[in-house]
């Protein structure tokens, strides 16, 4: 079954790419990267993967604009 996988950079744990892969065929993440099954989680490019909790962390929300006076 084809699933979505995050291609995560070693060291920074930042998601650099998202691929569809069956998890069994001959494919390996490029040198310096590892693949993580996304499953039902939300994940996108530039998100961070926390290997301790096995969760993807999105970037911080942008600040709200100041209220108009």
N, CA, C, O and CB atoms as a CASP TS submission, in Angstrom:
PFRMAT TS
TARGET T0000
AUTHOR 0000-0000-0000
METHOD Language model
MODEL 1
PARENT N/A
ATOM      1  N   UNK     1       0.848  -1.186   0.000  1.00  0.00           N
ATOM      2  CA  UNK     1       0.000   0.000   0.000  1.00  0.00           C
ATOM      3  C   UNK     1       0.891   1.247   0.000  1.00  0.00           C
ATOM      4  O   UNK     1       1.812   1.368   0.809  1.00  0.00           O
ATOM      5  CB  UNK     1      -0.963  -0.001   1.232  1.00  0.00           C
ATOM      6  N   UNK     2       0.607   2.145  -0.897  1.00  0.00           N
ATOM      7  CA  UNK     2       1.366   3.391  -1.008  1.00  0.00           C
ATOM      8  C   UNK     2       0.954   4.321   0.137  1.00  0.00           C
ATOM      9  O   UNK     2      -0.229   4.457   0.451  1.00  0.00           O
ATOM     10  CB  UNK     2       1.128   4.075  -2.401  1.00  0.00           C
ATOM     11  N   UNK     3       1.945   4.949   0.746  1.00  0.00           N
ATOM     12  CA  UNK     3       1.700   5.872   1.852  1.00  0.00           C
ATOM     13  C   UNK     3       2.609   7.091   1.694  1.00  0.00           C
ATOM     14  O   UNK     3       3.553   7.081   0.904  1.00  0.00           O
ATOM     15  CB  UNK     3       1.941   5.174   3.229  1.00  0.00           C
ATOM     16  N   UNK     4       2.308   8.127   2.453  1.00  0.00           N
ATOM     17  CA  UNK     4       3.132   9.343   2.442  1.00  0.00           C
ATOM     18  C   UNK     4       4.246   9.210   3.472  1.00  0.00           C
ATOM     19  O   UNK     4       4.014   8.804   4.611  1.00  0.00           O
ATOM     20  CB  UNK     4       2.268  10.607   2.731  1.00  0.00           C
ATOM     21  N   UNK     5       5.452   9.556   3.054  1.00  0.00           N
ATOM     22  CA  UNK     5       6.625   9.504   3.912  1.00  0.00           C
ATOM     23  C   UNK     5       7.322  10.866   3.887  1.00  0.00           C
ATOM     24  O   UNK     5       7.434  11.493   2.834  1.00  0.00           O
ATOM     25  CB  UNK     5       7.593   8.373   3.462  1.00  0.00           C
ATOM     26  N   UNK     6       7.785  11.312   5.044  1.00  0.00           N
ATOM     27  CA  UNK     6       8.573  12.541   5.132  1.00  0.00           C
ATOM     28  C   UNK     6      10.044  12.176   4.965  1.00  0.00           C
ATOM     29  O   UNK     6      10.525  11.210   5.557  1.00  0.00           O
ATOM     30  CB  UNK     6       8.327  13.283   6.493  1.00  0.00           C
ATOM     31  N   UNK     7      10.742  12.945   4.165  1.00  0.00           N
ATOM     32  CA  UNK     7      12.187  12.794   4.014  1.00  0.00           C
ATOM     33  C   UNK     7      12.815  13.857   4.914  1.00  0.00           C
ATOM     34  O   UNK     7      12.735  15.055   4.645  1.00  0.00           O
ATOM     35  CB  UNK     7      12.653  12.946   2.491  1.00  0.00           C
ATOM     36  N   UNK     8      13.444  13.380   5.992  1.00  0.00           N
ATOM     37  CA  UNK     8      13.892  14.258   7.078  1.00  0.00           C
ATOM     38  C   UNK     8      15.418  14.324   7.101  1.00  0.00           C
ATOM     39  O   UNK     8      16.094  13.303   6.978  1.00  0.00           O
ATOM     40  CB  UNK     8      13.351  13.762   8.447  1.00  0.00           C
ATOM     41  N   UNK     9      15.948  15.532   7.258  1.00  0.00           N
ATOM     42  CA  UNK     9      17.388  15.724   7.279  1.00  0.00           C
ATOM     43  C   UNK     9      17.955  15.318   8.642  1.00  0.00           C
ATOM     44  O   UNK     9      17.460  15.752   9.682  1.00  0.00           O
ATOM     45  CB  UNK     9      17.742  17.190   6.958  1.00  0.00           C
ATOM     46  N   UNK    10      19.011  14.469   8.625  1.00  0.00           N
ATOM     47  CA  UNK    10      19.696  14.110   9.868  1.00  0.00           C
ATOM     48  C   UNK    10      20.233  15.371  10.524  1.00  0.00           C
ATOM     49  O   UNK    10      20.628  16.313   9.837  1.00  0.00           O
ATOM     50  CB  UNK    10      20.846  13.097   9.603  1.00  0.00           C
ATOM     51  N   UNK    11      20.249  15.390  11.827  1.00  0.00           N
ATOM     52  CA  UNK    11      20.811  16.526  12.565  1.00  0.00           C
ATOM     53  C   UNK    11      19.781  17.599  12.839  1.00  0.00           C
ATOM     54  O   UNK    11      19.493  17.895  13.999  1.00  0.00           O
ATOM     55  CB  UNK    11      21.967  17.124  11.804  1.00  0.00           C
ATOM     56  N   UNK    12      19.219  18.189  11.795  1.00  0.00           N
ATOM     57  CA  UNK    12      18.236  19.262  11.994  1.00  0.00           C
ATOM     58  C   UNK    12      16.827  18.712  12.187  1.00  0.00           C
ATOM     59  O   UNK    12      15.975  19.376  12.778  1.00  0.00           O
ATOM     60  CB  UNK    12      18.255  20.221  10.806  1.00  0.00           C
ATOM     61  N   UNK    13      16.576  17.493  11.687  1.00  0.00           N
ATOM     62  CA  UNK    13      15.248  16.851  11.752  1.00  0.00           C
ATOM     63  C   UNK    13      14.170  17.659  11.033  1.00  0.00           C
ATOM     64  O   UNK    13      12.996  17.588  11.397  1.00  0.00           O
ATOM     65  CB  UNK    13      14.837  16.646  13.206  1.00  0.00           C
ATOM     66  N   UNK    14      14.558  18.420  10.022  1.00  0.00           N
ATOM     67  CA  UNK    14      13.617  19.218   9.236  1.00  0.00           C
ATOM     68  C   UNK    14      13.150  18.403   8.025  1.00  0.00           C
ATOM     69  O   UNK    14      13.948  17.741   7.361  1.00  0.00           O
ATOM     70  CB  UNK    14      14.271  20.563   8.780  1.00  0.00           C
ATOM     71  N   UNK    15      11.846  18.465   7.753  1.00  0.00           N
ATOM     72  CA  UNK    15      11.268  17.767   6.606  1.00  0.00           C
ATOM     73  C   UNK    15      11.666  18.520   5.344  1.00  0.00           C
ATOM     74  O   UNK    15      11.329  19.691   5.174  1.00  0.00           O
ATOM     75  CB  UNK    15       9.707  17.655   6.729  1.00  0.00           C
ATOM     76  N   UNK    16      12.390  17.831   4.458  1.00  0.00           N
ATOM     77  CA  UNK    16      12.888  18.443   3.230  1.00  0.00           C
ATOM     78  C   UNK    16      12.055  18.050   2.014  1.00  0.00           C
ATOM     79  O   UNK    16      12.045  18.758   1.006  1.00  0.00           O
ATOM     80  CB  UNK    16      14.336  18.053   3.007  1.00  0.00           C
ATOM     81  N   UNK    17      11.352  16.911   2.114  1.00  0.00           N
ATOM     82  CA  UNK    17      10.548  16.436   0.992  1.00  0.00           C
ATOM     83  C   UNK    17       9.488  15.480   1.528  1.00  0.00           C
ATOM     84  O   UNK    17       9.619  14.948   2.631  1.00  0.00           O
ATOM     85  CB  UNK    17      11.438  15.739  -0.089  1.00  0.00           C
ATOM     86  N   UNK    18       8.448  15.269   0.745  1.00  0.00           N
ATOM     87  CA  UNK    18       7.420  14.283   1.061  1.00  0.00           C
ATOM     88  C   UNK    18       7.260  13.407  -0.173  1.00  0.00           C
ATOM     89  O   UNK    18       7.072  13.908  -1.281  1.00  0.00           O
ATOM     90  CB  UNK    18       6.052  14.964   1.476  1.00  0.00           C
ATOM     91  N   UNK    19       7.337  12.090   0.030  1.00  0.00           N
ATOM     92  CA  UNK    19       7.256  11.148  -1.085  1.00  0.00           C
ATOM     93  C   UNK    19       6.163  10.121  -0.819  1.00  0.00           C
ATOM     94  O   UNK    19       5.741   9.914   0.318  1.00  0.00           O
ATOM     95  CB  UNK    19       8.615  10.445  -1.310  1.00  0.00           C
ATOM     96  N   UNK    20       5.719   9.489  -1.892  1.00  0.00           N
ATOM     97  CA  UNK    20       4.802   8.359  -1.767  1.00  0.00           C
ATOM     98  C   UNK    20       5.619   7.099  -2.013  1.00  0.00           C
ATOM     99  O   UNK    20       6.331   6.995  -3.012  1.00  0.00           O
ATOM    100  CB  UNK    20       3.584   8.471  -2.775  1.00  0.00           C
ATOM    101  N   UNK    21       5.512   6.132  -1.087  1.00  0.00           N
ATOM    102  CA  UNK    21       6.331   4.925  -1.146  1.00  0.00           C
ATOM    103  C   UNK    21       5.574   3.800  -0.462  1.00  0.00           C
ATOM    104  O   UNK    21       4.803   4.038   0.468  1.00  0.00           O
ATOM    105  CB  UNK    21       7.725   5.149  -0.479  1.00  0.00           C
ATOM    106  N   UNK    22       5.791   2.588  -0.918  1.00  0.00           N
ATOM    107  CA  UNK    22       5.101   1.449  -0.306  1.00  0.00           C
ATOM    108  C   UNK    22       5.821   0.918   0.929  1.00  0.00           C
ATOM    109  O   UNK    22       5.314   0.014   1.594  1.00  0.00           O
ATOM    110  CB  UNK    22       4.950   0.336  -1.318  1.00  0.00           C
ATOM    111  N   UNK    23       6.992   1.461   1.246  1.00  0.00           N
ATOM    112  CA  UNK    23       7.730   1.043   2.425  1.00  0.00           C
ATOM    113  C   UNK    23       8.491  -0.256   2.245  1.00  0.00           C
ATOM    114  O   UNK    23       9.178  -0.699   3.165  1.00  0.00           O
ATOM    115  CB  UNK    23       6.801   0.908   3.566  1.00  0.00           C
ATOM    116  N   UNK    24       8.383  -0.881   1.069  1.00  0.00           N
ATOM    117  CA  UNK    24       9.031  -2.170   0.856  1.00  0.00           C
ATOM    118  C   UNK    24       9.902  -2.207  -0.399  1.00  0.00           C
ATOM    119  O   UNK    24      10.937  -2.873  -0.412  1.00  0.00           O
ATOM    120  CB  UNK    24       7.990  -3.248   0.773  1.00  0.00           C
ATOM    121  N   UNK    25       9.498  -1.506  -1.441  1.00  0.00           N
ATOM    122  CA  UNK    25      10.263  -1.557  -2.691  1.00  0.00           C
ATOM    123  C   UNK    25      11.634  -0.922  -2.483  1.00  0.00           C
ATOM    124  O   UNK    25      11.889  -0.264  -1.475  1.00  0.00           O
ATOM    125  CB  UNK    25       9.500  -0.838  -3.838  1.00  0.00           C
ATOM    126  N   UNK    26      12.510  -1.139  -3.466  1.00  0.00           N
ATOM    127  CA  UNK    26      13.877  -0.647  -3.361  1.00  0.00           C
ATOM    128  C   UNK    26      13.939   0.864  -3.507  1.00  0.00           C
ATOM    129  O   UNK    26      14.015   1.389  -4.618  1.00  0.00           O
ATOM    130  CB  UNK    26      14.755  -1.306  -4.408  1.00  0.00           C
ATOM    131  N   UNK    27      13.906   1.533  -2.415  1.00  0.00           N
ATOM    132  CA  UNK    27      14.106   2.982  -2.357  1.00  0.00           C
ATOM    133  C   UNK    27      14.693   3.289  -0.996  1.00  0.00           C
ATOM    134  O   UNK    27      14.270   2.721   0.010  1.00  0.00           O
ATOM    135  CB  UNK    27      12.762   3.778  -2.599  1.00  0.00           C
ATOM    136  N   UNK    28      15.641   4.161  -0.961  1.00  0.00           N
ATOM    137  CA  UNK    28      16.195   4.634   0.306  1.00  0.00           C
ATOM    138  C   UNK    28      16.270   6.147   0.236  1.00  0.00           C
ATOM    139  O   UNK    28      16.422   6.733  -0.836  1.00  0.00           O
ATOM    140  CB  UNK    28      17.606   4.006   0.594  1.00  0.00           C
ATOM    141  N   UNK    29      16.161   6.760   1.386  1.00  0.00           N
ATOM    142  CA  UNK    29      16.295   8.214   1.448  1.00  0.00           C
ATOM    143  C   UNK    29      17.715   8.587   1.027  1.00  0.00           C
ATOM    144  O   UNK    29      18.645   7.809   1.237  1.00  0.00           O
ATOM    145  CB  UNK    29      15.974   8.753   2.886  1.00  0.00           C
ATOM    146  N   UNK    30      17.891   9.762   0.438  1.00  0.00           N
ATOM    147  CA  UNK    30      19.232  10.202   0.027  1.00  0.00           C
ATOM    148  C   UNK    30      20.185  10.274   1.224  1.00  0.00           C
ATOM    149  O   UNK    30      19.757  10.335   2.376  1.00  0.00           O
ATOM    150  CB  UNK    30      19.155  11.576  -0.664  1.00  0.00           C
ATOM    151  N   UNK    31      21.455  10.265   0.929  1.00  0.00           N
ATOM    152  CA  UNK    31      22.473  10.366   1.971  1.00  0.00           C
ATOM    153  C   UNK    31      22.231  11.621   2.819  1.00  0.00           C
ATOM    154  O   UNK    31      22.007  12.705   2.280  1.00  0.00           O
ATOM    155  CB  UNK    31      23.894  10.395   1.347  1.00  0.00           C
ATOM    156  N   UNK    32      22.276  11.468   4.133  1.00  0.00           N
ATOM    157  CA  UNK    32      22.051  12.589   5.039  1.00  0.00           C
ATOM    158  C   UNK    32      20.604  12.764   5.437  1.00  0.00           C
ATOM    159  O   UNK    32      20.267  13.705   6.156  1.00  0.00           O
ATOM    160  CB  UNK    32      22.537  13.843   4.417  1.00  0.00           C
ATOM    161  N   UNK    33      19.737  11.865   4.977  1.00  0.00           N
ATOM    162  CA  UNK    33      18.305  11.950   5.254  1.00  0.00           C
ATOM    163  C   UNK    33      17.782  10.597   5.710  1.00  0.00           C
ATOM    164  O   UNK    33      18.427   9.570   5.499  1.00  0.00           O
ATOM    165  CB  UNK    33      17.534  12.433   4.009  1.00  0.00           C
ATOM    166  N   UNK    34      16.608  10.602   6.339  1.00  0.00           N
ATOM    167  CA  UNK    34      15.916   9.369   6.683  1.00  0.00           C
ATOM    168  C   UNK    34      14.429   9.559   6.416  1.00  0.00           C
ATOM    169  O   UNK    34      13.934  10.686   6.384  1.00  0.00           O
ATOM    170  CB  UNK    34      16.174   8.972   8.167  1.00  0.00           C
ATOM    171  N   UNK    35      13.724   8.456   6.225  1.00  0.00           N
ATOM    172  CA  UNK    35      12.302   8.511   5.888  1.00  0.00           C
ATOM    173  C   UNK    35      11.458   8.155   7.115  1.00  0.00           C
ATOM    174  O   UNK    35      11.786   7.238   7.868  1.00  0.00           O
ATOM    175  CB  UNK    35      11.980   7.552   4.709  1.00  0.00           C
ATOM    176  N   UNK    36      10.368   8.899   7.297  1.00  0.00           N
ATOM    177  CA  UNK    36       9.444   8.673   8.409  1.00  0.00           C
ATOM    178  C   UNK    36       8.031   8.579   7.836  1.00  0.00           C
ATOM    179  O   UNK    36       7.600   9.454   7.086  1.00  0.00           O
ATOM    180  CB  UNK    36       9.547   9.819   9.485  1.00  0.00           C
ATOM    181  N   UNK    37       7.324   7.528   8.189  1.00  0.00           N
ATOM    182  CA  UNK    37       5.935   7.367   7.762  1.00  0.00           C
ATOM    183  C   UNK    37       5.092   8.470   8.383  1.00  0.00           C
ATOM    184  O   UNK    37       5.123   8.668   9.597  1.00  0.00           O
ATOM    185  CB  UNK    37       5.385   5.968   8.155  1.00  0.00           C
ATOM    186  N   UNK    38       4.341   9.189   7.557  1.00  0.00           N
ATOM    187  CA  UNK    38       3.510  10.286   8.054  1.00  0.00           C
ATOM    188  C   UNK    38       2.215   9.757   8.646  1.00  0.00           C
ATOM    189  O   UNK    38       1.764  10.244   9.683  1.00  0.00           O
ATOM    190  CB  UNK    38       3.207  11.284   6.933  1.00  0.00           C
ATOM    191  N   UNK    39       1.617   8.773   8.006  1.00  0.00           N
ATOM    192  CA  UNK    39       0.348   8.236   8.515  1.00  0.00           C
ATOM    193  C   UNK    39      -0.753   9.280   8.465  1.00  0.00           C
ATOM    194  O   UNK    39      -0.915   9.974   7.461  1.00  0.00           O
ATOM    195  CB  UNK    39       0.517   7.730   9.949  1.00  0.00           C
ATOM    196  N   UNK    40      -1.506   9.390   9.545  1.00  0.00           N
ATOM    197  CA  UNK    40      -2.629  10.336   9.622  1.00  0.00           C
ATOM    198  C   UNK    40      -2.217  11.700  10.164  1.00  0.00           C
ATOM    199  O   UNK    40      -3.051  12.599  10.275  1.00  0.00           O
ATOM    200  CB  UNK    40      -3.727   9.763  10.492  1.00  0.00           C
ATOM    201  N   UNK    41      -0.945  11.862  10.502  1.00  0.00           N
ATOM    202  CA  UNK    41      -0.502  13.132  11.079  1.00  0.00           C
ATOM    203  C   UNK    41      -0.436  14.235  10.027  1.00  0.00           C
ATOM    204  O   UNK    41      -0.301  13.968   8.833  1.00  0.00           O
ATOM    205  CB  UNK    41       0.863  12.963  11.741  1.00  0.00           C
ATOM    206  N   UNK    42      -0.533  15.470  10.490  1.00  0.00           N
ATOM    207  CA  UNK    42      -0.299  16.614   9.608  1.00  0.00           C
ATOM    208  C   UNK    42       1.206  16.798   9.493  1.00  0.00           C
ATOM    209  O   UNK    42       1.935  16.679  10.479  1.00  0.00           O
ATOM    210  CB  UNK    42      -0.998  17.921  10.147  1.00  0.00           C
ATOM    211  N   UNK    43       1.660  17.087   8.295  1.00  0.00           N
ATOM    212  CA  UNK    43       3.089  17.281   8.053  1.00  0.00           C
ATOM    213  C   UNK    43       3.243  18.026   6.738  1.00  0.00           C
ATOM    214  O   UNK    43       2.482  17.811   5.795  1.00  0.00           O
ATOM    215  CB  UNK    43       3.862  15.914   8.024  1.00  0.00           C
ATOM    216  N   UNK    44       4.229  18.897   6.686  1.00  0.00           N
ATOM    217  CA  UNK    44       4.500  19.625   5.453  1.00  0.00           C
ATOM    218  C   UNK    44       5.983  19.958   5.401  1.00  0.00           C
ATOM    219  O   UNK    44       6.715  19.729   6.364  1.00  0.00           O
ATOM    220  CB  UNK    44       3.635  20.917   5.356  1.00  0.00           C
ATOM    221  N   UNK    45       6.413  20.493   4.286  1.00  0.00           N
ATOM    222  CA  UNK    45       7.812  20.891   4.128  1.00  0.00           C
ATOM    223  C   UNK    45       8.186  21.922   5.186  1.00  0.00           C
ATOM    224  O   UNK    45       7.372  22.761   5.571  1.00  0.00           O
ATOM    225  CB  UNK    45       8.065  21.456   2.711  1.00  0.00           C
ATOM    226  N   UNK    46       9.420  21.843   5.643  1.00  0.00           N
ATOM    227  CA  UNK    46      10.003  22.744   6.637  1.00  0.00           C
ATOM    228  C   UNK    46       9.486  22.493   8.051  1.00  0.00           C
ATOM    229  O   UNK    46       9.867  23.214   8.973  1.00  0.00           O
ATOM    230  CB  UNK    46       9.725  24.172   6.250  1.00  0.00           C
ATOM    231  N   UNK    47       8.632  21.493   8.246  1.00  0.00           N
ATOM    232  CA  UNK    47       8.227  21.109   9.594  1.00  0.00           C
ATOM    233  C   UNK    47       9.390  20.369  10.232  1.00  0.00           C
ATOM    234  O   UNK    47      10.320  19.956   9.540  1.00  0.00           O
ATOM    235  CB  UNK    47       6.929  20.226   9.579  1.00  0.00           C
ATOM    236  N   UNK    48       9.345  20.200  11.545  1.00  0.00           N
ATOM    237  CA  UNK    48      10.378  19.479  12.275  1.00  0.00           C
ATOM    238  C   UNK    48       9.805  18.167  12.780  1.00  0.00           C
ATOM    239  O   UNK    48       8.658  18.104  13.222  1.00  0.00           O
ATOM    240  CB  UNK    48      10.930  20.326  13.446  1.00  0.00           C
ATOM    241  N   UNK    49      10.623  17.117  12.709  1.00  0.00           N
ATOM    242  CA  UNK    49      10.231  15.819  13.244  1.00  0.00           C
ATOM    243  C   UNK    49      10.946  15.606  14.574  1.00  0.00           C
ATOM    244  O   UNK    49      12.163  15.767  14.660  1.00  0.00           O
ATOM    245  CB  UNK    49      10.561  14.670  12.239  1.00  0.00           C
ATOM    246  N   UNK    50      10.189  15.245  15.612  1.00  0.00           N
ATOM    247  CA  UNK    50      10.764  14.957  16.920  1.00  0.00           C
ATOM    248  C   UNK    50      10.874  13.440  17.067  1.00  0.00           C
ATOM    249  O   UNK    50       9.864  12.773  17.294  1.00  0.00           O
ATOM    250  CB  UNK    50       9.900  15.580  18.074  1.00  0.00           C
ATOM    251  N   UNK    51      12.088  12.881  16.941  1.00  0.00           N
ATOM    252  CA  UNK    51      12.231  11.430  16.999  1.00  0.00           C
ATOM    253  C   UNK    51      11.911  10.833  18.368  1.00  0.00           C
ATOM    254  O   UNK    51      11.628   9.639  18.460  1.00  0.00           O
ATOM    255  CB  UNK    51      13.622  11.054  16.613  1.00  0.00           C
ATOM    256  N   UNK    52      11.948  11.626  19.420  1.00  0.00           N
ATOM    257  CA  UNK    52      11.629  11.107  20.752  1.00  0.00           C
ATOM    258  C   UNK    52      10.131  10.883  20.922  1.00  0.00           C
ATOM    259  O   UNK    52       9.713   9.885  21.509  1.00  0.00           O
ATOM    260  CB  UNK    52      12.136  12.065  21.828  1.00  0.00           C
ATOM    261  N   UNK    53       9.324  11.809  20.409  1.00  0.00           N
ATOM    262  CA  UNK    53       7.865  11.687  20.557  1.00  0.00           C
ATOM    263  C   UNK    53       7.207  11.124  19.298  1.00  0.00           C
ATOM    264  O   UNK    53       6.019  10.802  19.302  1.00  0.00           O
ATOM    265  CB  UNK    53       7.253  13.050  20.890  1.00  0.00           C
ATOM    266  N   UNK    54       7.996  11.006  18.212  1.00  0.00           N
ATOM    267  CA  UNK    54       7.488  10.530  16.914  1.00  0.00           C
ATOM    268  C   UNK    54       6.370  11.437  16.393  1.00  0.00           C
ATOM    269  O   UNK    54       5.384  10.957  15.832  1.00  0.00           O
ATOM    270  CB  UNK    54       6.974   9.076  17.037  1.00  0.00           C
ATOM    271  N   UNK    55       6.530  12.749  16.585  1.00  0.00           N
ATOM    272  CA  UNK    55       5.538  13.737  16.144  1.00  0.00           C
ATOM    273  C   UNK    55       6.185  14.758  15.217  1.00  0.00           C
ATOM    274  O   UNK    55       7.376  15.053  15.317  1.00  0.00           O
ATOM    275  CB  UNK    55       4.895  14.448  17.358  1.00  0.00           C
ATOM    276  N   UNK    56       5.365  15.289  14.310  1.00  0.00           N
ATOM    277  CA  UNK    56       5.790  16.374  13.439  1.00  0.00           C
ATOM    278  C   UNK    56       5.333  17.690  14.053  1.00  0.00           C
ATOM    279  O   UNK    56       4.209  17.797  14.544  1.00  0.00           O
ATOM    280  CB  UNK    56       5.222  16.198  11.998  1.00  0.00           C
ATOM    281  N   UNK    57       6.203  18.684  14.024  1.00  0.00           N
ATOM    282  CA  UNK    57       5.918  19.977  14.642  1.00  0.00           C
ATOM    283  C   UNK    57       5.921  21.040  13.553  1.00  0.00           C
ATOM    284  O   UNK    57       6.921  21.230  12.860  1.00  0.00           O
ATOM    285  CB  UNK    57       6.958  20.317  15.760  1.00  0.00           C
ATOM    286  N   UNK    58       4.803  21.725  13.409  1.00  0.00           N
ATOM    287  CA  UNK    58       4.686  22.780  12.414  1.00  0.00           C
ATOM    288  C   UNK    58       5.424  24.031  12.844  1.00  0.00           C
ATOM    289  O   UNK    58       5.769  24.185  14.015  1.00  0.00           O
ATOM    290  CB  UNK    58       3.232  23.102  12.156  1.00  0.00           C
ATOM    291  N   UNK    59       5.665  24.922  11.902  1.00  0.00           N
ATOM    292  CA  UNK    59       6.325  26.183  12.245  1.00  0.00           C
ATOM    293  C   UNK    59       5.413  27.016  13.136  1.00  0.00           C
ATOM    294  O   UNK    59       4.199  26.809  13.146  1.00  0.00           O
ATOM    295  CB  UNK    59       6.704  26.975  10.968  1.00  0.00           C
ATOM    296  N   UNK    60       5.985  27.958  13.884  1.00  0.00           N
ATOM    297  CA  UNK    60       5.147  28.804  14.741  1.00  0.00           C
ATOM    298  C   UNK    60       4.170  29.632  13.910  1.00  0.00           C
ATOM    299  O   UNK    60       4.452  30.002  12.770  1.00  0.00           O
ATOM    300  CB  UNK    60       6.023  29.729  15.599  1.00  0.00           C
ATOM    301  N   UNK    61       3.043  29.907  14.495  1.00  0.00           N
ATOM    302  CA  UNK    61       2.041  30.752  13.838  1.00  0.00           C
ATOM    303  C   UNK    61       2.598  32.164  13.677  1.00  0.00           C
ATOM    304  O   UNK    61       3.276  32.665  14.573  1.00  0.00           O
ATOM    305  CB  UNK    61       0.708  30.775  14.650  1.00  0.00           C
ATOM    306  N   UNK    62       2.320  32.811  12.545  1.00  0.00           N
ATOM    307  CA  UNK    62       2.785  34.209  12.397  1.00  0.00           C
ATOM    308  C   UNK    62       2.041  35.099  13.399  1.00  0.00           C
ATOM    309  O   UNK    62       0.902  34.809  13.767  1.00  0.00           O
ATOM    310  CB  UNK    62       2.559  34.728  10.924  1.00  0.00           C
ATOM    311  N   UNK    63       2.679  36.168  13.830  1.00  0.00           N
ATOM    312  CA  UNK    63       2.014  37.067  14.792  1.00  0.00           C
ATOM    313  C   UNK    63       0.790  37.729  14.161  1.00  0.00           C
ATOM    314  O   UNK    63       0.753  37.987  12.958  1.00  0.00           O
ATOM    315  CB  UNK    63       3.001  38.151  15.296  1.00  0.00           C
ATOM    316  N   UNK    64      -0.187  37.991  14.986  1.00  0.00           N
ATOM    317  CA  UNK    64      -1.383  38.692  14.529  1.00  0.00           C
ATOM    318  C   UNK    64      -1.050  40.142  14.259  1.00  0.00           C
ATOM    319  O   UNK    64      -0.217  40.715  14.962  1.00  0.00           O
ATOM    320  CB  UNK    64      -2.519  38.582  15.561  1.00  0.00           C
ATOM    321  N   UNK    65      -1.671  40.755  13.268  1.00  0.00           N
ATOM    322  CA  UNK    65      -1.418  42.179  13.025  1.00  0.00           C
ATOM    323  C   UNK    65      -1.983  42.998  14.193  1.00  0.00           C
ATOM    324  O   UNK    65      -2.941  42.582  14.845  1.00  0.00           O
ATOM    325  CB  UNK    65      -2.055  42.637  11.666  1.00  0.00           C
ATOM    326  N   UNK    66      -1.393  44.144  14.446  1.00  0.00           N
ATOM    327  CA  UNK    66      -1.911  44.970  15.540  1.00  0.00           C
ATOM    328  C   UNK    66      -3.321  45.453  15.203  1.00  0.00           C
ATOM    329  O   UNK    66      -3.641  45.672  14.034  1.00  0.00           O
ATOM    330  CB  UNK    66      -0.974  46.179  15.810  1.00  0.00           C
ATOM    331  N   UNK    67      -4.157  45.617  16.218  1.00  0.00           N
ATOM    332  CA  UNK    67      -5.528  46.088  15.960  1.00  0.00           C
ATOM    333  C   UNK    67      -5.518  47.517  15.401  1.00  0.00           C
ATOM    334  O   UNK    67      -4.676  48.342  15.757  1.00  0.00           O
ATOM    335  CB  UNK    67      -6.374  46.032  17.262  1.00  0.00           C
ATOM    336  N   UNK    68      -6.469  47.772  14.529  1.00  0.00           N
ATOM    337  CA  UNK    68      -6.568  49.122  13.968  1.00  0.00           C
ATOM    338  C   UNK    68      -7.129  50.055  15.016  1.00  0.00           C
ATOM    339  O   UNK    68      -7.970  49.662  15.825  1.00  0.00           O
ATOM    340  CB  UNK    68      -7.449  49.142  12.694  1.00  0.00           C
ATOM    341  N   UNK    69      -6.665  51.286  14.999  1.00  0.00           N
ATOM    342  CA  UNK    69      -7.138  52.256  15.985  1.00  0.00           C
ATOM    343  C   UNK    69      -8.135  53.204  15.393  1.00  0.00           C
ATOM    344  O   UNK    69      -8.635  54.088  16.088  1.00  0.00           O
ATOM    345  CB  UNK    69      -5.988  53.031  16.564  1.00  0.00           C
TER
END
